[in-house]
Amino acid sequence: MSVSVREATLADLIAARISGEVDGSVRVRAEYSTDASNYRVPPRLVVFPKDADDVAATLTVCRDRGVPFTSRGGGTSVAGNAVGEGVVLDFSRYMNKILEIDPQARTARVQPGVVMSDLQREAAKHGLRFGPDPSTQNRATFGGMIGNNACGPHAVAWGRTADNVLALECIDGRGREFTAGAGDLSAVPGLEEAVTANLGDIRMNMGRFSRQVSGYSLEHLLPENGRDLAKMLVGSEGTLVVITEATLRLVPLAQAPTLIVAGYPDMAAAADAVPAILQHSPLAVEGIDAELVDVVRRSKGSVPELPPGGGWLFIEVGAQEGEPIDVVAERVDGIRRDAGTDAIMVRPPGPEASELWRIRADGAGLGGRTPQGAPAWPGWEDSAVPPEKLGDYLRDLRALMDRHDLDGLMYGHFGDGCVHVRIDFPIDEETGVPIMRQFMEEATDIAVSYGGSMSGEHGDGRARSELLPRMYPPQIMKLFAAVKDLFDPDNVLNPGVLIDPEPLDANLRRPAARPTSYAGGFHFREDDGDFTRAVHRCTGVGNCRADRTGAGFFMCPSYLASKDEKDVTRGRARVLQEVTNGRLVKDFADKAVMEALDLCLACKACGRDCPTGVNLAKYKSEALYRGYKGKLRPITHYVLGNLPILGRLVTWVPAVAGIANWALKFSWVRKLAFSLLGIDPRRQMPGFATKRFSRTVRELKGPSRRVGKHLQARERHAGESAQANSDGRKYVMLWADSFSETLDTAGAQAMVSVLQSAGYTVLIPPKDACCGLTWITTGQLGHAKKELTNLLTILAPFAASGIPIVGVEPSCTAVLREDIRDLLPDDARTDVVADMTFTLAELLTAPEPIGPGEEWQAPDLSGIEVVAQPHCHHYSVMAWDADAALLKEAGAQVTTVSGCCGLAGNFGMEKGHYEISVQVADNNLLPALREAAPDAVYLADGFSCRTQAQQLAGNSGVHLAELLRDGASTRRRTSH
């Protein structure tokens, strides 16, 4: 337990009564200060309960001391209903068990911290599923889904969360523990009387259409609706009860789910067609706009072909239980007939349909930025109207956004009349907050005029509770308050939400943050040079918490191992955001910052996997740079940061490298040296090259340094760039980084052979050219810039002459493609070098004049089983598509390992990281190697990846160049 002096009494009282954990540290308070909303409310303590008794005991202490109590699951609330100033209970760490699945009764019992996709995976084994499926299902917990009445695309077929909850184990604000179900309201004295006294008002104002989620859903308490207390509590946002267990209804999986994509002139026209389509009992009806498709296309590189149009409906039909499969074709024909458009395509279940659905899924994640790339914020995030009024509502909503000069990507669950949009409210400064308020008030009035609801599935929270009187008459608001009083008279449970709410513009996170001026490190060009803008890219949607191991997802490898919020991109970003407002975390040297960043592997995967483009590797380097500026650093920063210099010194004389390798074979020597240098003694030293690559390559026929000098001289005197192939030869600059030059030269040597076989004249740099990677990862950005400046002097003339630069090591290649632009943005040579730098696979698959030409053919790798580990930086910056295409063309049977190897350069070598490093390797890499055939080739271009596999699995991996050069013999060589 870690607590501050100020909170010692409260923390000790709770800790003495529970088996779970209590934490009031600055770092944890920063991590839990916000959810996925616009609001910042730092808690006093965070509690991680292990069971219902812990929950009850914590609530008792809070009630006795008048301390607010807020429930939290995955922290993906966009309305601000999972933050509070008192005690926050995180159910996701321990209370995350599926207690029972009853296939015969088609029910499941779950604790509130169960992630929805985990239940879906287990239920599918019995041919069942939970009906609603929000886009956050791979990290959203059932406690949050119940709190907000989550829905998702398939609510059209199976209803909202409320429609699929059978019973809830509850503790209310009075401390009463009871089971909420249907038919009996006696657990809450006075509730039945309150409903009976207001039957007419409830019938007139509540439950008017399926997505009316705002306020308390009192319609479920009507006698004709079975007086269902469990369903009424769904959507109450933790303000009436704390849920410790839920019994859920499961439904059979639909058969032959078929996708229909229909195109319309615009999204509003698509919405106009929805009522006719609903007559054909679809499973889902989703609407997306052309702007959203364009954003996905720019982000992902391409999207599958769509029918002509400016707005589309994605319609899924299938056969439900008891229906013949033939009904699917009938529904497809009916929708074709009634959709009001001829721009229709139909895709059966399979890869094509899945790829089309990916447009919708990716678009939802990318909605955190406008089409122009500006930050877009929740607030008016999930309004809903009856589906028959949706088209006109969309036109009015878009007109309102235009009047306020606001923008955002629209999409939504059109079958239920629900619209999602994040809007570029100008809340970077306090002066922009009134614009947000005015828009929210006017948007509420428009939605109400169509009989709609401010919230269609996310709850009102701090974002919209203040606006409830604009939606409901005074008598309903009075009834809401009376219901709150029956459950929680002291207003302990999630105060500030729904009843007696905080103003919608109170406690906003972004306006409180101060600009962070340039300090000599990264320039953050995409965020106008402001580190504050960069770290506030994190909106908290929690995609980084999703467990997608094995599904092409690399982000947050340490979180997959630890399941601790501090080790996820969001948690780290939250701590850095606190630095920018200077309240909880004072500066970059704060202990909280160092704790938050300690287990960041700097894998860069968040830069690709995070939908808002958060790049924690860059942020970590900048934070270390600022935090240690003018101060003594950890010894590993000096040792591992200066590894390129050490490698050059040791390998300058081959005999010295041999002596060093011999000495390090003695375990006592290595352990002593490593312990003194801050390196984990359980690690092995990879060994120095007794002959540098550049010396070895001089003995090979072809590679030359002299051409480089000639080109440099020619570039200095020419009025324009010289043509590299003017003498009839096709040149390529093979850039061997420090690792490939002084530690493992095999990949670089193989690249010489492969490039020559592809028809290239291979050049090598006339001098050592280091990218400064090890100084970047340790935050020594001043020295990194010096190395990069020197590199530009050496390599830029070749790039300017049209000669491609091909890198050996992916992480170093990524520096030239990405980091160099942000570290030396004022040097015109950076873009020249970045644009002309390639991986081997990119070069070999490129068209002429850069590529080798059609005459070159990849070697035949048929019958070779390859276990491929894309380096994280390769995946994140360059993408691994070219490598995959090349191996497929060559005929190899490839199993691609998803996720980080766990060594990640200096990370896995440092003391204190070994256990996590091994756990990360065990996420995917080690199982893949264990399951592979004995003669399978382990393919890893990354030096760290090969080192990790060698040390943990005894598997000597090979570089792509070695595989291409040696072909089938690679398998025989690596099988021994």
N, C-alpha and C positions, 0 to 999 in steps of 0.2 A: 504494500500500500504506500502510495506517495501522496502526501497532502501538504498544503501550506499551513503556516502557523495560524492564520486567520480562520481557517476552516477545520482546525484540529478537533474541536469539540463535536461538531456535526459528523465529521468523518469517523471519529472514534465511536460515536454512538451507533452508527450504522454498521461499521465493521465488526463491532462486538456481537451483533445479532445475526449476521449472515455468513454463509460459507463462500459467497462470491467475493468479488474484489471491489475496492473503492479507490478512486484516483482523483485527486484535486490538483495535480501538477499543472503548471502553466501550459506545458505542451498539450496535454490531454484536453484541457479547457479550450485551447485554441482549435484543436481538431474538431471538437463538438460544438463550436460556437455558431455554426451554420449548417444547413442541410443543402438541398439543391435549390434553395429559394434566394431571394434578394436580401434576406435578413440576417443580422448578426446579433446573437444574444448569448454571450459566454455563460456557461453554467457555473455553479459553485463547485459541484462535484459530479463525477460520472460514476455510476454503479453498474457492475456487470453481474447480474443475479444468476444463480445456478438453478434455482427452482422457484416454485410458487411461494414457498415459505420465505425466501429471500425478498421476493417482491412485497409480500404483506408486511414484513418487518420494516423494510425501507419506507413504505408508505406510512406506516404507523409513526415512525420518527418524524417524517416530513409533516404529517398532520398535526402532531403534538407541538411542533416548533413553528408551524405556519410557513413551511418552506415549499415553494412550488415544486411540482412533480411532473415530469414529462417523459412519455414513453417514446422509444426510438428503435427502429429496426435497421434497415439498410441506409437510412438517412437520405432517401431519394425524394423526399417531399419538396415539391416546387412551390408550395404555398406558405411555407414557414410554420408548419404544424408539428415539426419534430425538433424544435429548439426551445429552450426555456432557461430562465435565470437561476433556478434552484438546482434540483437534482435531476439529471437525465439518466434514465435506465436504458442501457444498450442490451437488447435481448438477443442480438445476433451472435454474440460470442459463445454463449453456453446454452441458452434455451432455444436450441435450433434442431430439435429432434422430431422426426416423424414417429409418433407413438404407435400408430396402428393404421393399417389399410385393410378394410373389410370388403373384399371383392363381391361377396354376395349381397351385402347391404349397400354396396357402392358408396362407402363413406371413408373418410380419413380423419384421424385425430392428430393434430399437430400443435407444437409449441409455437409461440408468436414469432420466434426468430428463424423459423424454417424459410429458406429461400424457395420461391415458387417453383423454379425450374427443377429443383431437387425432388419435389413432390411429383411434378409431371413425369420425371424420368422413372420414378418408382411405380407410379400409377399405370404408366404405359405397359409395364410388364403384365398387367392384368387386363389390357385392352381398354383402360380408362384414362380419364384426364379431369383436371379441374377446368371448368368452362372458361371463365374470364382469363385473359392473358395479356396484361399490359406490356408495353415495350421494354419495361425494366425488369421483366420476369426473371432474368438470370442474376439479379442481385436484390430485388425487392423482396421483403419478408411478408409473411401473412399478417403479422401484427399491423404493419403499415397499410397493407391492402384492405384490411378490415377497417382500420381507422379512417381511411379515405374513401371507401367504397369503390375500389379500383375496378376497371372494366376491361378495356382492350378491344381489339377487332372482333373477337368472337362473342362478344356480349349480345350481338344481334341474334345469335342462335341460342346461347345458353345463359344470358342474363348477366347482371352485375354480380359483384361479390356478395351483396346482400341477398341475392336470389339463390345463392349456393352455400349459405351458412345455416347450419341446423341448430347449433348450440354453442354457447360461449361460457367458459369459466371466468368469472369476473370478481373484481374487488372494486367497490365504489369508493367515493371520496369520504364516506362515513366509516370505512373499514369493513363494511359488510361483504362477506364472500358468498356468492350464489351462482347457480347455473341459470343462464338466460336461455330460454327456448320459446316455443309457441304455446299459446293457450292460457298462460298464467302470468299475471303481472304482480302477484302478491309479494314477490321478493323486494319490491320497492313500494313501501306503503305510500298511498296518496296518488300513485301514478294512474291507476285505473280511473279514479275519481276525476282527475284532471282531464283525461281523455274524454270521459263521458260528458263532462261539462262543456266541451268544445268540439263536439262531433261535426257540427256544420262547418265551422271554420277550417277544420282539418280536411274535410272532404272537398271543400271549395279550393283550398290553396295548396295542398300537398299531393304529391304523386300524380301530377297532371300528365307527365310523359316519362319515359324510361330513364332519361339522364338528368332528371331534376335531383341533384345531389346536394345543393346548397342548404344549409341549416340542418335541423334534426328531422329525420325521415319518419315523422309521426304517423304517416298513413299506415304503417305496418301494425300499429296498435289498434286500429279500427276493428270492431268485431267481425265485419265481413272479410277482413284480411287475416283472421286467426289470432289477433292480439299477440303478435310475434315480437317478443322483446329482443331476441337475438338479432333479428333483421333490423329493428329500429336502432340498435346500438351500432350497427355497421354504419360508418360515415360520421360518427360523433367525434372523431379526431382526438380521442384520448381525453376528452373533457368531462365525461361521465363515469367511465370505468377504466380500470387497467385489466387487460385480457391476459390470462396465463395459459389458456388452452382453447382450441377451437375444434369443433366437429364440422366437417365440410361434406357437401354433396359432391360426388364424382359422377361423370357422365361417360357413356361409351364413346370411343373414338369414331369420328365420322369415316365412312368408307369412300374411297375414290375422290378425295377432295380435288376439285378441278378449278383452275384459275381462268377467269374471263377478264380481259383488260379491254375497257371501252374508252375511246378517245372523244373529246368534246372541244368546242372552241376555247373554253376557259373553265376554271374550276367551278364557278357559279353555275354554268350551264350543266356541268356534270352533276352538281347537287340537285338541279331541277329534275333529273331523271331518276332520282333515288326512290320516290314513292312507288313508281311502276315496277321497279326491280324488286322491292320488298315483297311484292305479291308472290314471288317465286321462291320464298323461303331460303334465302341465301344464308351461308354460314358467316360471311363477313362482307362488308361493303366499305372499302377504304377509298378516300379521295386524296389525290396529290396534284400539285401544281407544276407547271413547266419550269418555274424558277427553281423549285426543289430538285427536279430532275437534273437541271443544269449544274446545280451545286454538287450533287452526287457525282455527276460526270467529271467535273473538274477535280474532285477529291480522289476519286477512284480510278480515273483515267478513261473509263468507258462505262456504259450501261447497256443492257440488252435492248434490242430494237423494240420500240413501242408503236402502237397504231398512231396515225396522224392526229394531232391535237395540241391544245394548250393546257388541258386539264384531263385527268384520267380517273376512272373508277376501277379499282381492283376488286373484283367480285369473286368470292369463293363459294362453290356449291358442292354438295356431297350428299351421300345417303346416310341418314341417321338410323338409329336402331329400329328394326322392324320394317324398314323401307327397302324395296328391291333396288339393285344397282341401276336398273333402267331409269329410275327417277332422275339420275344425274343428267343423262342426255336430254330428258324432257325439260329439266330446268335450264339447261344451256340453251335449248331451242327457244324457250319462253323468253329468256333474257335477251337473246338476239332479236326477237320480234319486238320487245317492248322497251328496249334501251334507248330508243330515240336517236341512234347513230349507226352508221354502217362501218365505222372505224373500230372493228372488234377483232381480237385474236383470242384463241382458246388454247390453253396448255394443260395437258393431263398431269397427274402427279409425277414429279421427276425433277431432274436438274434444271431444266428450262424454267419451270414454274418457280423453283426455289430462287433462281437468279433474279427473276422479276420481283419476287417478294423482297429480295435484298434491297431493291431501290427504296421501298417503303421503310425498311428497318434502318438503312443507312441515313436516309433523309431525316428520320426522327432524331438521330444522334447529332446530325449536322445543323439542326435548327438553332443551335446556340450561337450561330453567326448569321448575319444577313447575307443576301446574295452578293453584296459589296464587301463582305468580310468584316463588318463592324460587329461588336458584341451585341447580342440580342438577349433580352432578359425575360424571365417569366413574370407573371402578374395577372395578365389577361390570357391565361395559358390554355384553358380547356372549357370555354363556354359552350353551351349547348342550347339548341332550340328543337321543337318538334321537327322531324325530318321533312315534312311537307312544306316547311317554311325556311328551310336551310338556304336555298339559292338566294332568296331576297335578303336574308340576314347577312350572307357573305358579301353581297354587293354593298350593303350599308356599312358593314364593318370595314371593308377595304376603303370606302369613301371617307370614313372617319380617320383611318390611318393616314390617308393622303392629306386631309385637312390639317393634321398635326405634323406633317412631313415625317412620318414614321414608316418603318418597313419591317418585314419579317416573313419567314417562310411558312405558308399555310399548308396544312394537311389535316387529316382527321378521320374519325370513325363516322363516316357520313351516313351509314345505315342507322345510326342512333342520333344523328343530328349534332355530333360533337366535333368541335373545331379546335385544333391545336395550333398555336402560333406563339413564338417568342418575338418580342418587339424591341427595337433599338431605342428604348427610352434613354434620353441623354442624362443618365444619372451618374456619370463620372464626376459631376460637380453638383453641389447643392442647388445651384440655379436651375438645373434641369428637372428637379423633383416635382415642382408644380405642374409641369407638362404631363408627367406620368399620372399625377392625381387627377387632373382634368380629364385625361383620356379615359381612365378607369371609371370615373363617374358617368361620363357620356356613353361609354360602351355598355355599362350596366343598364342604363335606360333603354338603349337599343335592344339588348337581349330581352329585357322584361317586356318591351312592346311586342315582341314576337311570342310571348308566353314562355320564354326561355329561362335558363338558369346560369348564374355566373360560373358555377362549377359543374362539370359533367362527369368528373371522376377523380379529381385530385383534392377535393376538399377546399374549404374557404380559407382556413389558416389565418395568418397575419395579413395576407394579401387582399382578402375580400370580405372578411367578417364585418368590417366597419360599414360595408355597403349593403348588408342584409336588409336594413330598413327601406332601401330603395326597391327591393324585390318583394318583401312581405309586408302586409298591413300591420298596424300596431298590435292588434289582438294576437297575431301569430308570434310576434316578437315577445310579447308579454308571456305567452305560453312557453316559448323556448326558455325564457328565464326561469319560469316556475319549474320546468322539468330539470334544469340544471340544479336548482336549489334542492330538489328531492334527492338527487344523487350526490351532490358535492356542495353542500351549503357554505363551506369555508373557502371555496374557489381555489383549492389546492391543485386540482388536476388541470394541467395545461392552461393556466390563466392567460388572458390576452387573446384567446381564440374563441370565436363564435359568440360567447356571452361577455358583455362588458369588454369589448375588444380594444386592442391597441390601434391607434391610427395606422392606416395602410402605409404611410410614409415615415413611420417611426422605426428606428433601429435598422435602417438600410445599411447594408455592408459597404457598397461601392463608394458612396459619397464621402465616407469617413476616411478613405485611404488617400494618402498624400502621394503626389508624383515622386518618383525616385530618379534623380538625375544620373547621368552617365558618370561612371567612376573609373573609366579606363579599361573596363573588361569587355563584355559583350555589348553590342549596340541595340539589340532587339529591334531590328529594322521593321519587322512586321507589326510592331506595337508602338510605332512612332518613337522608338528609342527609350521607352519608359518601362522599367522593370515592374512597376506597379501594374500597368496595363497587362503586361505579360502574365504575371501570376494570377491576375483576376480573370484570365481565360477560363480557369476552372470554375464552372458553375455548379459543380457538386452532383451531377447526374449519376455518378458512381459507376460508370462503365468499367472503371479500373478495378472495381470489386468483383466483377463478374468472373466466375470460374469457367473459363473456356479452354482449359487445358486440352490439347489435342485437336483444337478447332481453328488453327491458324491465328492464334491470339498470343502475343508476346508480352503485353504490358504487365507491369508490377509483379515480377517473379518472386520477390521476397514476401509480398502479401500472400501469394498462394501458399507459401511455406508457413508464415506466422499467423495469418488471419487477424492481424492487429492493424487498426486504423492508421497507426503511425507509419506503416510500411506500404501504404497505398498512395497512389499519385494524389488523390484528393486530400488525404490527411496532411501530406507534406506541403501541398499548395496552401492549405488553410493556415499552417504555421507561418509560411512566408507572407501570406496576406496580412497576418497580424503584425508582422514587422512593418508593413507599409502604413499601418495606422498608429503604430507606436504605443498601444495601450497594454495588452497583455505581454507581448514580446517586444522588448525595447530596441534591439538591433540585431544585426546578422551574427554577432559573436555570442548571442544568447545561447545558453545551454539547450533550450528548447529547439532551436534551429539545428544544432549539431546532432541532437538525439533524433530529430525527424529525418535528417538526411543520412544518418549513419548507415542504414541498410539499403539505401538506394544504390543499385548496381550501375547506374548511369547507362542503362541499356539503350536508351533513346526510343524504346518502343512506344512510349506514351505519345511521342511526336507523331506517330502514325496511327495508333489505335485509339487515342483520345479524340472524340469527335470535335472538340473545340481547339485542338492543336496545342495542348499543354506539353511542354518539353522539359521535364524535370532534370534531365541530364544537363541541359544548358543552365537551368536555374540553380542546380546544385553547384556547378562550377562557379557561377557568379556569386553565390552566397558564400562559398569558401574563400573566394578571392576577396570579397569585402570583409568577411569576418576575421580573416587572418592578416589583413593588410597591416604591415608594420609590426607584426607579432611573431613570436616563435611558433612554428608549426609542429604537428606530430612528426615523429622521425620518419614514418613511412612516406610522407609527402616528399621528403628529401631523397630517400632511398629509391622508392619506386618511381617518383616523378623524374628523377635523373637517370633512370635506367638506360635510356639511349646513350648518354654520355659514358656511363659505366661500361656498356657493351662495346663502345668504340675503344675505350682505353684497354679493356681486357683483351680484345681481339686484335689490337694493333700489332702485337707480337704473338704469333700462333702458339709459341711455347707457353706464354703466360696463360692463354685460354686453356691449354691442356692441363697446366698445373692447377688452375682454379677448378676445373671439372674433377680432377683427381682428388683434390682436398675435400670437395663437397660430397664425395662418395662416402666419406666417413660420417656416420650419422651424428656423432657427438660434435664434430666440427660444424656441420650444417645447423644442428639444433641450437648450438651456442650462438652462432653468428645470426641466425634468424631471430632468436629471442632478443638479442641486443638491438636488432634493426627493426623490431616491431612486426616481424613476419611470423605467421603461425608455424611453429616447428614441425607440425604434422605435414606441411607441404614439402615437396621435393623441388630442387632447383632444376629447371629444364636443361640447363647446360649451355655453354657458349660454343659458337662455331669456331673450330680450330682453323678454318679458312673462310674468310668473309665471302659473301656472294660476289662482290665486285671483283675480288681477286680470282675466284673460281671462274667467273664468266670470261675473263680475259683469255683463259685457256681454251674456251669454246670458239668455234669458228663462227664469225658473223657479228656478234654484239660489239659495239664500238662506242667509245667516248669521244673520239676525235671529231666525228660528225657534229657532235653537240657544240664543240668550240667553233666549228666552221659556221654553223647556223647562227650562233650568237653574234659572231662578227658580221655576218650578212645582215642580220636583223638590225644591228646598230646603224648600218650605213644605208639601208634601203628605205625608200620613201613609203613603201607599203609592204605588207607581209609577204615574205617569199613563199612560193608554192613548194610544199614539202616534196612532192613527187615530180618536180620539174626535170629530174635526171632519170626518170623512168622507174625509179624504185619507190615502194610504199614503205614509209618509215613508221615506226611506233616507238614511243619512249616507254621503256619498262622501268617503272619506279619501284625500287625495292625499299621499303620502309626500314626502320631501325631493327624491328624484330626479324624481318626476312634477311637483313644484311648481316646481323651478328648472332642470332640465336638459332633459327631454323631456316636454312637456306634452300631446302628441298623444293618448296613450292615455286620459288623464284627461278630456280634452275630449270624446272619443268616448263615454266612459262616461256623461257627462251626457245625451247624445242617446239612447243606448240605454236608459238607465233611465227617462227621460221617456217614451219610446215604449212602455215596459212598464207605464206607469201610475203611476210613482212621482213624488212630490214630492221633489226632490233638495235635500239640505242639504249644506253644507260647514262644516268646523269654524270656530268664531268666531276661533280663534287657530291659529298654527302648532303642529302636534302631531307631533313626531318620535319614532320608535320606538327610536332609539339603535342601529340595526343596525351602523353603521360602527364604533361604539365597542365593540359586542359582539364583532365579528369581530377587532378588534385587542386584545381583552382589557382594555379600559378600562371595566370593569364598574361602577365607581363613578359615572362620568358617565352611562353607559347607564341606570342606575337613576334618575338625576335626570330624564333625558328621559322615561322611561316613567312616572314619577310625575306629571310635568306632563301627559303624554298622558292618563292616567287622569282627571285633574281635568277635562280638556276633553271627553273622549269618554264617560266612564262614565255621565253623566246621560242621554245619548241611549240607550245600551244598556239602562239600567235602565227607560227609558220604553218599551221594546219596539221601538225603532228599530234595524233592522239596520245594521251598519257594513260597507261593502264597500270592499275595498282595491284599489288599482291595481297596485302592484308586489308580486309574489308573495313575495319575500324579506322584505319589511316586513310583509305580511299574516301570514306565518309567525311572526314575532316576537310578534304579538298573540295568535296561536293557541297558541303553545308556550312560547317563552322567557320571556314575561312572567310566567307561572305560577311559574317556577323562580327568577326574579330578585326578584320581589316577592310571595312566597307568603303573607305576613301581611296583605296588603292585600286585603280582601274584594272590591274592585272588579275585581280581575284576572279572576276567573272570569266575572263579568258581561260584561266586554268580550270575553274570549276566546270565550265561548259565542255572542256576538252578532256575531262578525266572520266575514265570508264573502268568497269570491272572487266574481267576476262570474258565472261559470258556476254556482256553487253557488246563488247567489241566484236566478238565472233558472230553475233547474230545481227549486227547493225548492217544497214544497206551501204552500198558504196557511196562516196569515196572512203568513208571511215572503215567500213567493214571489209572483210577479206575478199568478198566477191563470190559469185555463184560457183566458181570452180572449186572452192574449198568445201569439203564435206566433213561433217563430224565423224569421228571413228565409230565403228560398230560396237556398241556396248550391250548388244542383245544377250540376255541370260544373266547379266550381272545384277545382283541385288544390291541396291545402294540405300544406306541409312544416311540421309542428308540432314545436317544441322546448319541451317542458315544462320550466319552470325547476326546478332541482334541489330547492329548498326547497318549491316547489309540490308536486312529486312526493312528497317525503319527509314533509311535515307534513300537507298537505291532501288529497293524492292527486289525480290528474288525471282521475278517472273522470267527474266532472260535465262537464268540458270535452269529453271524448271523446263522451259521450252527446249533448251539445248539438250538436256538429258533425255527428254521425251523423244526428240528427233533421233538421238543416238540409240534409242531402244532400251535404255536402262529401266529396270524395275525399281522405282524410287519410293521410299517411305520418308516423308518429310517430318522432321521433329519440330514440334511447335514449342516455342518458349526458349528461355535463356539456358545456357549450359551451367550457369552459376558461378563461373570463375570471374568473368567480366573484368579482364585486365588486373588492375591492382586490388580490386575488391576482395576476391577470394583468397588472396595472399595475406591480407592484413589480419593481425590478431583480433579475435572477437567476431570474425565473420565465417570461420570455417564451417560451423554447424549449419548455418543458413545456406552457405554455398553448396553443401552436400544435399540439403533438403531441396534446393532449387533444381539441382541436377537430377534428383529423384522424382521431380514432377513429370518429366518426359524423357530426358536424354537417357538416363540409365535404364529405365524400363525398355526403351526402344532398342538399346544395345543388347539387353538380355534376351529379348524376344526375337532378335534377328537370327538368320541362319548363320552357322559357324563361319562360312566363307563370304559373308556379306561385307561390302566395303563401307567403312565409315567415312563419309565425305564431309569435311569441315575446312573451309578456307580460313577460318579464324584461328590464330595461334592459341588464344585462350581456350577455345573449344577443344582443340586437339590435346592441349595440355591437361584439361580437366578430365577428358575421357581416358587419357593414358594413366593419370594418377589414381582415378577412382574405379576404372573398369579394365585397365590394362590393355586398352584398345588403341593402337597407333593409327590415327586418322590420316587421311591424305587430302591434299589440296586438289581442287578441280583440275588444275593443269596436270597433276600427276595422273589422274584418272584418264584424262584425254590422251596423254602421251603414252601411257602403258596399256590402256585397254584391259583386256581380259587378264593379263598378267598381274594387274593390280590386285585382283582377288587372291591370287596365289601368294603374293608377297605379304599381304596383310593378314592372311589366315594363320600364319605361323606365330 
